[in-house]
Amino acid sequence: MKKITALLVSLIMSCAVMAGCSDSSSSSSSKADSTSKAETSAAAGESTASEAGTAKNLEDTLTAQYTKKIQGESLAIDMTVASEYDNSSAVVEIAGGNMHMKMNFMGVDMDIYNIDGVMYTLDSESKTYYTVDMEESIDDFKSEMGYGINDSYKFISSETTDDGLICETFESTEDPDMELESGVTLDTSDSDDYSFTTTFKYYFNADTKDIVKIETISDGSTTTVTVNSFTTENVEVKLPDDFDSWTEQSFDKDTEDIPYDAELDVESGAESAE
C-alpha cells in the first residue's frame, strides 16, 4: 500500500480533480466571501469578445482571464467538489509566496500553511503542528489549485446555456508517462490508443462574469467544482495568533507515517484507521 503525507495530498488533490478524480469550506473562508462580483465584473471589460457565445480564441475567453487572476500575487477561493467517488471541500488562500489551505478530503480534515518555504500541518484541537521544508514554490501550484487552463488546452466553444450561464469548453489530451525497461520497445503507430482526453467546461455568470462552476469529464466520469466565492483582493496568510503557544510534533517525511488520525491509500482511494 502506498501512503503519502497529508501535506502532499493537499497539493496533489487539485491535480487529481483536473484529471477527473477528486476538493467547501469551513469557517476560515471570510476573506474569500465578499469581493468576487466586483472583480470579475471588471474583468468583463478586458475583452469584448468574451461576451456570451462570441469568444473565438482561447486568449479571448473568460476562462483565460480567470486563469490570469489566479496566477497573480494573491487569491482566495472557496470550492466544493462533487464526483461519483467522493464529495470534498477546500478554502485556498494565497498571498505572495505563502499559502493557507483548509479542506476535507476523503473524510479527513486538513489545515495546512506554507509560510516562507515551510509547510505547517495544524491540529487545532490539540494545538499541535508538524513542519516540513518544501522545495516547490507555491507559484508552481497556483493554476492547478484554481483549476486554470494552459497552452495545452484546446478551445472548443463558447455558448449560453439554458439557464443563462456562459459555458466555455476546452479539451486537453495527454499521453501517459510510461517508463519501459531497457530493451523493451513499444509500438506507437496508433498513438491514440495510448492517450486520453479530458473535457473541461467553465461556467460564468453572464452578467457579472463571475466563475460559477467547473466540470471535468474524463473516461465517462464527471467531477463538478462549484466556486462558492473568489477574490484576489485583501488576502492575508498568517499562522493563528496564538501559534507561539502551540506544540511542534516530530515528523519524518521519509517514513510512511502520516500526521493525521487516518492514512490514505492512494492506490485504492480507501481510508484506513491507524
Phi and psi in degrees as GROMACS dihedral restraints (atoms count N, CA, C in turn):
[ dihedral_restraints ]
;  ai    aj    ak    al  type     phi  dphi    fc
    3     4     5     6     1   -93.0    20    10
    4     5     6     7     1   122.4    20    10
    6     7     8     9     1  -115.2    20    10
    7     8     9    10     1   143.4    20    10
    9    10    11    12     1  -131.7    20    10
   10    11    12    13     1   161.4    20    10
   12    13    14    15     1   -73.8    20    10
   13    14    15    16     1   153.1    20    10
   15    16    17    18     1   -64.4    20    10
   16    17    18    19     1   -24.1    20    10
   18    19    20    21     1   -58.8    20    10
   19    20    21    22     1   -45.5    20    10
   21    22    23    24     1   -77.7    20    10
   22    23    24    25     1   -29.4    20    10
   24    25    26    27     1   -56.7    20    10
   25    26    27    28     1   -40.0    20    10
   27    28    29    30     1   -61.0    20    10
   28    29    30    31     1   -34.5    20    10
   30    31    32    33     1   -85.7    20    10
   31    32    33    34     1   -41.2    20    10
   33    34    35    36     1   -65.8    20    10
   34    35    36    37     1   -31.8    20    10
   36    37    38    39     1   -57.7    20    10
   37    38    39    40     1   -40.5    20    10
   39    40    41    42     1   -61.2    20    10
   40    41    42    43     1   -42.4    20    10
   42    43    44    45     1   -66.2    20    10
   43    44    45    46     1   -36.2    20    10
   45    46    47    48     1   -64.4    20    10
   46    47    48    49     1   -40.1    20    10
   48    49    50    51     1   -64.9    20    10
   49    50    51    52     1   -38.3    20    10
   51    52    53    54     1   -64.0    20    10
   52    53    54    55     1   -24.8    20    10
   54    55    56    57     1   -92.2    20    10
   55    56    57    58     1     4.1    20    10
   57    58    59    60     1    98.3    20    10
   58    59    60    61     1    21.9    20    10
   60    61    62    63     1  -106.4    20    10
   61    62    63    64     1   -97.8    20    10
   72    73    74    75     1  -149.5    20    10
   73    74    75    76     1   161.2    20    10
   75    76    77    78     1  -109.9    20    10
   76    77    78    79     1  -159.8    20    10
   78    79    80    81     1   -69.0    20    10
   79    80    81    82     1   -19.1    20    10
   81    82    83    84     1   -80.9    20    10
   82    83    84    85     1    24.7    20    10
   84    85    86    87     1   -94.9    20    10
   85    86    87    88     1    17.3    20    10
   87    88    89    90     1   -59.8    20    10
   88    89    90    91     1   -35.5    20    10
   90    91    92    93     1   -73.7    20    10
   91    92    93    94     1   -17.1    20    10
   93    94    95    96     1   -97.8    20    10
   94    95    96    97     1    11.6    20    10
   96    97    98    99     1   -96.8    20    10
   97    98    99   100     1   -14.3    20    10
   99   100   101   102     1  -120.6    20    10
  100   101   102   103     1   -47.2    20    10
  102   103   104   105     1   -98.4    20    10
  103   104   105   106     1    11.1    20    10
  105   106   107   108     1   -64.8    20    10
  106   107   108   109     1   -35.4    20    10
  108   109   110   111     1   -65.7    20    10
  109   110   111   112     1   -43.6    20    10
  111   112   113   114     1   -64.3    20    10
  112   113   114   115     1   -39.8    20    10
  114   115   116   117     1   -68.1    20    10
  115   116   117   118     1   -47.8    20    10
  117   118   119   120     1   -74.6    20    10
  118   119   120   121     1   -25.5    20    10
  120   121   122   123     1   -63.6    20    10
  121   122   123   124     1   -39.9    20    10
  123   124   125   126     1   -63.9    20    10
  124   125   126   127     1   -36.1    20    10
  126   127   128   129     1   -64.0    20    10
  127   128   129   130     1   -24.7    20    10
  129   130   131   132     1   -63.0    20    10
  130   131   132   133     1   -29.1    20    10
  132   133   134   135     1   -78.2    20    10
  133   134   135   136     1    -8.5    20    10
  135   136   137   138     1   -70.8    20    10
  136   137   138   139     1   -27.1    20    10
  138   139   140   141     1  -152.4    20    10
  139   140   141   142     1   110.1    20    10
  141   142   143   144     1   -65.7    20    10
  142   143   144   145     1   -18.7    20    10
  144   145   146   147     1   -71.6    20    10
  145   146   147   148     1    -8.5    20    10
  147   148   149   150     1   -87.8    20    10
  148   149   150   151     1     5.5    20    10
  150   151   152   153     1   -62.9    20    10
  151   152   153   154     1   160.3    20    10
  153   154   155   156     1   -51.9    20    10
  154   155   156   157     1   122.9    20    10
  156   157   158   159     1    77.5    20    10
  157   158   159   160     1     4.8    20    10
  159   160   161   162     1  -111.3    20    10
  160   161   162   163     1    -9.5    20    10
  162   163   164   165     1   -65.7    20    10
  163   164   165   166     1   129.1    20    10
  165   166   167   168     1  -109.9    20    10
  166   167   168   169     1   -22.3    20    10
  168   169   170   171     1  -128.2    20    10
  169   170   171   172     1   156.8    20    10
  171   172   173   174     1   -56.3    20    10
  172   173   174   175     1   -42.8    20    10
  174   175   176   177     1   -69.4    20    10
  175   176   177   178     1   -15.2    20    10
  177   178   179   180     1   -89.7    20    10
  178   179   180   181     1    -4.8    20    10
  180   181   182   183     1   -81.0    20    10
  181   182   183   184     1   156.2    20    10
  183   184   185   186     1   -63.3    20    10
  184   185   186   187     1   -31.0    20    10
  186   187   188   189     1   -64.8    20    10
  187   188   189   190     1   -39.3    20    10
  189   190   191   192     1   -64.6    20    10
  190   191   192   193     1   -40.1    20    10
  192   193   194   195     1   -65.0    20    10
  193   194   195   196     1   -40.5    20    10
  195   196   197   198     1   -62.4    20    10
  196   197   198   199     1   -41.9    20    10
  198   199   200   201     1   -62.3    20    10
  199   200   201   202     1   -39.8    20    10
  201   202   203   204     1   -61.0    20    10
  202   203   204   205     1   -38.0    20    10
  204   205   206   207     1   -64.3    20    10
  205   206   207   208     1   -45.1    20    10
  207   208   209   210     1   -73.9    20    10
  208   209   210   211     1   -13.3    20    10
  210   211   212   213     1   -91.8    20    10
  211   212   213   214     1     4.1    20    10
  213   214   215   216     1   -78.1    20    10
  214   215   216   217     1  -167.4    20    10
  216   217   218   219     1   -68.9    20    10
  217   218   219   220     1   -32.1    20    10
  219   220   221   222     1  -147.0    20    10
  220   221   222   223     1   153.4    20    10
  222   223   224   225     1  -162.4    20    10
  223   224   225   226     1   154.6    20    10
  225   226   227   228     1  -139.3    20    10
  226   227   228   229     1   125.3    20    10
  228   229   230   231     1  -137.4    20    10
  229   230   231   232     1   135.0    20    10
  231   232   233   234     1  -114.2    20    10
  232   233   234   235     1   119.6    20    10
  234   235   236   237     1  -129.6    20    10
  235   236   237   238     1   149.1    20    10
  237   238   239   240     1  -124.0    20    10
  238   239   240   241     1   131.8    20    10
  240   241   242   243     1  -117.7    20    10
  241   242   243   244     1   129.3    20    10
  243   244   245   246     1  -125.7    20    10
  244   245   246   247     1   131.3    20    10
  246   247   248   249     1  -146.2    20    10
  247   248   249   250     1   175.8    20    10
  249   250   251   252     1   -70.5    20    10
  250   251   252   253     1   -14.7    20    10
  252   253   254   255     1   -92.7    20    10
  253   254   255   256     1   -38.5    20    10
  255   256   257   258     1  -168.1    20    10
  256   257   258   259     1   156.0    20    10
  258   259   260   261     1  -109.6    20    10
  259   260   261   262     1   127.7    20    10
  261   262   263   264     1  -131.9    20    10
  262   263   264   265     1   172.8    20    10
  264   265   266   267     1  -150.8    20    10
  265   266   267   268     1   155.4    20    10
  267   268   269   270     1  -159.9    20    10
  268   269   270   271     1   142.0    20    10
  270   271   272   273     1  -116.0    20    10
  271   272   273   274     1   122.7    20    10
  273   274   275   276     1  -118.2    20    10
  274   275   276   277     1   128.1    20    10
  276   277   278   279     1  -124.7    20    10
  277   278   279   280     1   130.4    20    10
  279   280   281   282     1  -130.9    20    10
  280   281   282   283     1   130.8    20    10
  282   283   284   285     1  -137.8    20    10
  283   284   285   286     1   113.2    20    10
  285   286   287   288     1    63.0    20    10
  286   287   288   289     1  -127.8    20    10
  288   289   290   291     1   -95.8    20    10
  289   290   291   292     1     8.4    20    10
  291   292   293   294     1  -105.2    20    10
  292   293   294   295     1   153.3    20    10
  294   295   296   297     1  -142.2    20    10
  295   296   297   298     1   147.2    20    10
  297   298   299   300     1  -130.2    20    10
  298   299   300   301     1   129.7    20    10
  300   301   302   303     1  -131.5    20    10
  301   302   303   304     1   121.6    20    10
  303   304   305   306     1  -118.4    20    10
  304   305   306   307     1   123.7    20    10
  306   307   308   309     1  -152.2    20    10
  307   308   309   310     1   164.9    20    10
  309   310   311   312     1  -125.0    20    10
  310   311   312   313     1   118.5    20    10
  312   313   314   315     1  -130.0    20    10
  313   314   315   316     1   118.1    20    10
  315   316   317   318     1    55.2    20    10
  316   317   318   319     1    39.3    20    10
  318   319   320   321     1    81.5    20    10
  319   320   321   322     1     1.3    20    10
  321   322   323   324     1  -106.7    20    10
  322   323   324   325     1   123.5    20    10
  324   325   326   327     1   -80.5    20    10
  325   326   327   328     1   135.2    20    10
  327   328   329   330     1  -131.9    20    10
  328   329   330   331     1   138.3    20    10
  330   331   332   333     1  -132.6    20    10
  331   332   333   334     1   106.4    20    10
  333   334   335   336     1  -129.3    20    10
  334   335   336   337     1   136.6    20    10
  336   337   338   339     1  -122.7    20    10
  337   338   339   340     1   148.0    20    10
  339   340   341   342     1  -123.7    20    10
  340   341   342   343     1   107.0    20    10
  342   343   344   345     1  -120.5    20    10
  343   344   345   346     1   118.2    20    10
  345   346   347   348     1    51.8    20    10
  346   347   348   349     1    43.3    20    10
  348   349   350   351     1    81.8    20    10
  349   350   351   352     1     5.5    20    10
  351   352   353   354     1  -115.0    20    10
  352   353   354   355     1   128.8    20    10
  354   355   356   357     1   -93.3    20    10
  355   356   357   358     1   123.1    20    10
  357   358   359   360     1  -108.2    20    10
  358   359   360   361     1   126.3    20    10
  360   361   362   363     1  -107.7    20    10
  361   362   363   364     1   115.3    20    10
  363   364   365   366     1  -103.0    20    10
  364   365   366   367     1   143.7    20    10
  366   367   368   369     1  -119.0    20    10
  367   368   369   370     1   100.7    20    10
  369   370   371   372     1   -69.3    20    10
  370   371   372   373     1   -25.4    20    10
  372   373   374   375     1   -69.5    20    10
  373   374   375   376     1   -44.8    20    10
  375   376   377   378     1   -93.3    20    10
  376   377   378   379     1    -4.7    20    10
  378   379   380   381     1    56.8    20    10
  379   380   381   382     1    44.2    20    10
  381   382   383   384     1  -123.6    20    10
  382   383   384   385     1   164.3    20    10
  384   385   386   387     1  -154.6    20    10
  385   386   387   388     1   160.3    20    10
  387   388   389   390     1  -121.4    20    10
  388   389   390   391     1   151.6    20    10
  390   391   392   393     1  -127.9    20    10
  391   392   393   394     1   146.6    20    10
  393   394   395   396     1  -143.0    20    10
  394   395   396   397     1   132.8    20    10
  396   397   398   399     1   -71.2    20    10
  397   398   399   400     1   133.3    20    10
  399   400   401   402     1  -107.7    20    10
  400   401   402   403     1   128.4    20    10
  402   403   404   405     1   -83.6    20    10
  403   404   405   406     1   -31.2    20    10
  405   406   407   408     1   -77.3    20    10
  406   407   408   409     1   149.7    20    10
  408   409   410   411     1   -89.4    20    10
  409   410   411   412     1   145.2    20    10
  411   412   413   414     1   -60.3    20    10
  412   413   414   415     1   -29.4    20    10
  414   415   416   417     1   -57.5    20    10
  415   416   417   418     1   -29.1    20    10
  417   418   419   420     1   -71.1    20    10
  418   419   420   421     1   -15.6    20    10
  420   421   422   423     1  -113.9    20    10
  421   422   423   424     1    -6.2    20    10
  423   424   425   426     1   -56.1    20    10
  424   425   426   427     1   -49.2    20    10
  426   427   428   429     1   -64.5    20    10
  427   428   429   430     1   -41.1    20    10
  429   430   431   432     1   -65.1    20    10
  430   431   432   433     1   -40.2    20    10
  432   433   434   435     1   -64.5    20    10
  433   434   435   436     1   -35.7    20    10
  435   436   437   438     1   -96.4    20    10
  436   437   438   439     1     2.7    20    10
  438   439   440   441     1    61.8    20    10
  439   440   441   442     1    49.1    20    10
  441   442   443   444     1   -84.7    20    10
  442   443   444   445     1   174.8    20    10
  444   445   446   447     1  -104.4    20    10
  445   446   447   448     1   168.4    20    10
  447   448   449   450     1  -142.0    20    10
  448   449   450   451     1  -174.5    20    10
  450   451   452   453     1   -66.0    20    10
  451   452   453   454     1   -16.3    20    10
  453   454   455   456     1   -79.5    20    10
  454   455   456   457     1   -10.8    20    10
  456   457   458   459     1   -80.5    20    10
  457   458   459   460     1   139.2    20    10
  459   460   461   462     1  -104.0    20    10
  460   461   462   463     1   122.5    20    10
  462   463   464   465     1   -74.9    20    10
  463   464   465   466     1   126.5    20    10
  465   466   467   468     1  -102.0    20    10
  466   467   468   469     1   -53.2    20    10
  468   469   470   471     1  -163.6    20    10
  469   470   471   472     1   161.9    20    10
  471   472   473   474     1  -132.9    20    10
  472   473   474   475     1   125.7    20    10
  474   475   476   477     1  -150.2    20    10
  475   476   477   478     1   166.8    20    10
  477   478   479   480     1  -100.3    20    10
  478   479   480   481     1   129.2    20    10
  480   481   482   483     1   -80.1    20    10
  481   482   483   484     1   170.6    20    10
  483   484   485   486     1   -62.0    20    10
  484   485   486   487     1   -28.0    20    10
  486   487   488   489     1   -94.7    20    10
  487   488   489   490     1    15.7    20    10
  489   490   491   492     1    86.0    20    10
  490   491   492   493     1     9.1    20    10
  492   493   494   495     1   -88.2    20    10
  493   494   495   496     1   152.3    20    10
  495   496   497   498     1   -86.3    20    10
  496   497   498   499     1   123.8    20    10
  498   499   500   501     1  -113.9    20    10
  499   500   501   502     1   117.7    20    10
  501   502   503   504     1  -108.9    20    10
  502   503   504   505     1   125.3    20    10
  504   505   506   507     1  -109.6    20    10
  505   506   507   508     1   135.7    20    10
  507   508   509   510     1  -132.9    20    10
  508   509   510   511     1   159.0    20    10
  510   511   512   513     1  -130.3    20    10
  511   512   513   514     1   146.4    20    10
  513   514   515   516     1  -135.1    20    10
  514   515   516   517     1   124.6    20    10
  516   517   518   519     1  -110.3    20    10
  517   518   519   520     1   129.6    20    10
  519   520   521   522     1  -127.0    20    10
  520   521   522   523     1   146.0    20    10
  522   523   524   525     1   -94.4    20    10
  523   524   525   526     1   136.2    20    10
  525   526   527   528     1   -63.7    20    10
  526   527   528   529     1   143.3    20    10
  528   529   530   531     1   -85.4    20    10
  529   530   531   532     1    90.4    20    10
  531   532   533   534     1  -103.5    20    10
  532   533   534   535     1   126.5    20    10
  534   535   536   537     1  -100.3    20    10
  535   536   537   538     1   123.0    20    10
  537   538   539   540     1  -102.6    20    10
  538   539   540   541     1   146.8    20    10
  540   541   542   543     1   -67.3    20    10
  541   542   543   544     1   156.3    20    10
  543   544   545   546     1   -56.9    20    10
  544   545   546   547     1   131.3    20    10
  546   547   548   549     1    90.6    20    10
  547   548   549   550     1    -9.2    20    10
  549   550   551   552     1   -91.8    20    10
  550   551   552   553     1   132.6    20    10
  552   553   554   555     1  -115.3    20    10
  553   554   555   556     1   157.9    20    10
  555   556   557   558     1  -130.3    20    10
  556   557   558   559     1   128.5    20    10
  558   559   560   561     1   -77.6    20    10
  559   560   561   562     1   110.1    20    10
  561   562   563   564     1  -109.0    20    10
  562   563   564   565     1    22.6    20    10
  564   565   566   567     1   -61.1    20    10
  565   566   567   568     1   -32.4    20    10
  567   568   569   570     1  -109.8    20    10
  568   569   570   571     1    77.2    20    10
  570   571   572   573     1   -67.1    20    10
  571   572   573   574     1   -22.5    20    10
  573   574   575   576     1   -61.3    20    10
  574   575   576   577     1   -25.5    20    10
  576   577   578   579     1   -68.0    20    10
  577   578   579   580     1   -17.8    20    10
  579   580   581   582     1  -113.1    20    10
  580   581   582   583     1    18.7    20    10
  582   583   584   585     1  -129.1    20    10
  583   584   585   586     1   162.3    20    10
  585   586   587   588     1  -138.7    20    10
  586   587   588   589     1   149.0    20    10
  588   589   590   591     1  -116.4    20    10
  589   590   591   592     1   132.3    20    10
  591   592   593   594     1  -112.1    20    10
  592   593   594   595     1   134.1    20    10
  594   595   596   597     1   -99.4    20    10
  595   596   597   598     1   133.1    20    10
  597   598   599   600     1  -118.6    20    10
  598   599   600   601     1   129.7    20    10
  600   601   602   603     1  -120.5    20    10
  601   602   603   604     1   118.9    20    10
  603   604   605   606     1  -105.4    20    10
  604   605   606   607     1   125.9    20    10
  606   607   608   609     1  -110.9    20    10
  607   608   609   610     1   132.0    20    10
  609   610   611   612     1  -126.4    20    10
  610   611   612   613     1   148.3    20    10
  612   613   614   615     1   -66.2    20    10
  613   614   615   616     1   127.5    20    10
  615   616   617   618     1   -66.8    20    10
  616   617   618   619     1   -27.6    20    10
  618   619   620   621     1   -87.9    20    10
  619   620   621   622     1   -49.6    20    10
  621   622   623   624     1   -92.3    20    10
  622   623   624   625     1   -16.0    20    10
  624   625   626   627     1    65.9    20    10
  625   626   627   628     1    20.0    20    10
  627   628   629   630     1   -68.7    20    10
  628   629   630   631     1   142.2    20    10
  630   631   632   633     1   -70.0    20    10
  631   632   633   634     1   131.6    20    10
  633   634   635   636     1  -107.8    20    10
  634   635   636   637     1   -49.8    20    10
  636   637   638   639     1  -160.1    20    10
  637   638   639   640     1   164.1    20    10
  639   640   641   642     1  -133.8    20    10
  640   641   642   643     1   129.5    20    10
  642   643   644   645     1  -112.1    20    10
  643   644   645   646     1   134.8    20    10
  645   646   647   648     1  -117.5    20    10
  646   647   648   649     1   131.6    20    10
  648   649   650   651     1  -123.2    20    10
  649   650   651   652     1   117.4    20    10
  651   652   653   654     1  -144.9    20    10
  652   653   654   655     1   126.5    20    10
  654   655   656   657     1    54.2    20    10
  655   656   657   658     1    39.6    20    10
  657   658   659   660     1    80.2    20    10
  658   659   660   661     1    -0.3    20    10
  660   661   662   663     1  -108.3    20    10
  661   662   663   664     1   135.7    20    10
  663   664   665   666     1  -113.8    20    10
  664   665   666   667     1   130.7    20    10
  666   667   668   669     1  -116.2    20    10
  667   668   669   670     1   130.9    20    10
  669   670   671   672     1  -113.5    20    10
  670   671   672   673     1   121.9    20    10
  672   673   674   675     1  -103.1    20    10
  673   674   675   676     1   110.9    20    10
  675   676   677   678     1   -92.5    20    10
  676   677   678   679     1   123.9    20    10
  678   679   680   681     1   -92.3    20    10
  679   680   681   682     1   105.8    20    10
  681   682   683   684     1   -75.5    20    10
  682   683   684   685     1   -34.9    20    10
  684   685   686   687     1  -161.7    20    10
  685   686   687   688     1   154.8    20    10
  687   688   689   690     1  -154.1    20    10
  688   689   690   691     1   133.2    20    10
  690   691   692   693     1  -150.9    20    10
  691   692   693   694     1   156.8    20    10
  693   694   695   696     1  -120.9    20    10
  694   695   696   697     1    11.5    20    10
  696   697   698   699     1  -116.2    20    10
  697   698   699   700     1   148.0    20    10
  699   700   701   702     1    55.1    20    10
  700   701   702   703     1    42.6    20    10
  702   703   704   705     1   -98.8    20    10
  703   704   705   706     1   129.2    20    10
  705   706   707   708     1  -130.1    20    10
  706   707   708   709     1   134.1    20    10
  708   709   710   711     1  -119.4    20    10
  709   710   711   712     1   118.0    20    10
  711   712   713   714     1  -152.7    20    10
  712   713   714   715     1   154.8    20    10
  714   715   716   717     1   -67.9    20    10
  715   716   717   718     1   160.4    20    10
  717   718   719   720     1   -52.8    20    10
  718   719   720   721     1   148.9    20    10
  720   721   722   723     1   -58.0    20    10
  721   722   723   724     1   -33.1    20    10
  723   724   725   726     1   -96.8    20    10
  724   725   726   727     1    22.3    20    10
  726   727   728   729     1   -61.4    20    10
  727   728   729   730     1   -27.9    20    10
  729   730   731   732     1   -61.0    20    10
  730   731   732   733     1   -22.1    20    10
  732   733   734   735     1   -92.7    20    10
  733   734   735   736     1    -2.6    20    10
  735   736   737   738     1   -77.1    20    10
  736   737   738   739     1   161.4    20    10
  738   739   740   741     1  -109.5    20    10
  739   740   741   742     1   128.0    20    10
  741   742   743   744     1   -82.7    20    10
  742   743   744   745     1   133.7    20    10
  744   745   746   747     1  -102.7    20    10
  745   746   747   748     1   146.7    20    10
  747   748   749   750     1   -73.6    20    10
  748   749   750   751     1   143.6    20    10
  750   751   752   753     1  -155.3    20    10
  751   752   753   754     1   122.8    20    10
  753   754   755   756     1  -101.8    20    10
  754   755   756   757     1   108.9    20    10
  756   757   758   759     1   -67.7    20    10
  757   758   759   760     1   -13.6    20    10
  759   760   761   762     1   -84.1    20    10
  760   761   762   763     1    -7.4    20    10
  762   763   764   765     1   -94.1    20    10
  763   764   765   766     1   175.8    20    10
  765   766   767   768     1   -91.8    20    10
  766   767   768   769     1    -0.2    20    10
  768   769   770   771     1   -68.6    20    10
  769   770   771   772     1   144.2    20    10
  771   772   773   774     1  -120.9    20    10
  772   773   774   775     1   132.7    20    10
  774   775   776   777     1   -80.8    20    10
  775   776   777   778     1    53.9    20    10
  777   778   779   780     1  -146.6    20    10
  778   779   780   781     1   172.1    20    10
  780   781   782   783     1   -77.9    20    10
  781   782   783   784     1     1.2    20    10
  783   784   785   786     1  -142.2    20    10
  784   785   786   787     1   156.7    20    10
  786   787   788   789     1  -112.8    20    10
  787   788   789   790     1   139.4    20    10
  789   790   791   792     1  -101.5    20    10
  790   791   792   793     1   125.3    20    10
  792   793   794   795     1   -87.3    20    10
  793   794   795   796     1   101.2    20    10
  795   796   797   798     1   -66.1    20    10
  796   797   798   799     1   -33.0    20    10
  798   799   800   801     1   -70.6    20    10
  799   800   801   802     1   -37.0    20    10
  801   802   803   804     1  -105.2    20    10
  802   803   804   805     1   -12.2    20    10
  804   805   806   807     1    76.7    20    10
  805   806   807   808     1    11.1    20    10
  807   808   809   810     1   -91.8    20    10
  808   809   810   811     1   159.4    20    10
  810   811   812   813     1  -117.9    20    10
  811   812   813   814     1   131.6    20    10
  813   814   815   816     1  -129.3    20    10
  814   815   816   817     1   141.2    20    10
  816   817   818   819     1   -75.0    20    10
  817   818   819   820     1   145.4    20    10
